[in-house]
Amino acid sequence: MRTVGRQPKLLWSVSISWLLTGLFTVVAVGMTATAQAQFGSPPGQGKPRGTAGGGSRPGQTTCLENPGSGEALVAMAPTQFVGLTSQPSPGIWVQIPRTTAKVLEFSLFTDQQAGVYQANLPISIPGLVQIVLPSEVSLTPNKPYQWTVALVCNPNQRTEDWITEGWIQHQPLNANLQQQLSHATLEQQIRLYTLSGFWYEALNAYLTLQQTQPENPNLASLQADLLRSAGLPAIANPFPRQLLQPQANR
């Protein structure tokens, strides 16, 4: 594993017009499904420094297969607070547009911009990508980290990279929340995770619900509430999903 010191680049917010869908595997808790009320952002997490929204755009759109499509590279992460995760080596979700780029560069930094981890990952199709940190990259509890994803549009001119970012913090679940979750349906788990600030777990729970209950009538409202709670705009147009296992840059 190699640490890195490259500073994340400035980001530009964009409007997004395509829809989050796909597959994720976790264990569901069997209880009677109930309707989900709207929920807001959790209090007390603060605004991530440098965050400019879930999507970003490069100086030019040569990286897009269709420059006029309005598609964007989207970090599936809260824009107004640091999203929590109960996992020390979590999975991170990114939506990749139809692009001519062949390589995605993932970087992890401390909140002081010290490089922790970096890996290059090959990409071949657009879609919702999960980047799972290797077990040797363990987040220190209760400390925020910034992560960036760059589409390498031109390997010979890295200033043309298309970059987006998110923030994450590892925090163990407290006993009270664990107890509530153990008796909750997936719909209820989404709400519990979101209200407690565990946005990465809330997203995972939603994707599991989407996979296991594709006909659930509450999916659309749950998705809208989840994205709204993170400050992310509505997304449309489903793409396939893929899992990327990073290997550290040498």
Buried (B, 14 or more C-beta within 10 A) or exposed (E): EEEBEBEBBEBBBBEBBBBBBBBBEBEBBEEEBEEBEEBEBBEEBEEBEBBBBBBBBBEEBBBBEEEEBBBBBBBBBBBBBBBBBBBBBBBBBBBBBBBEBEBBBBBBBBBEEEBBBBBBBEBEEBBBBBBBBBEEBEBEEEEBBBBBBBBBBBEEEEEBBBBBBBBBBBBEBEEEBEEBBEEBBBBBBBBBBBBBBBBBBBBBBBBBBBBBBEEBEBBEEBBEBBBBBBBBBBBEBEBEBBEBEBEBBE
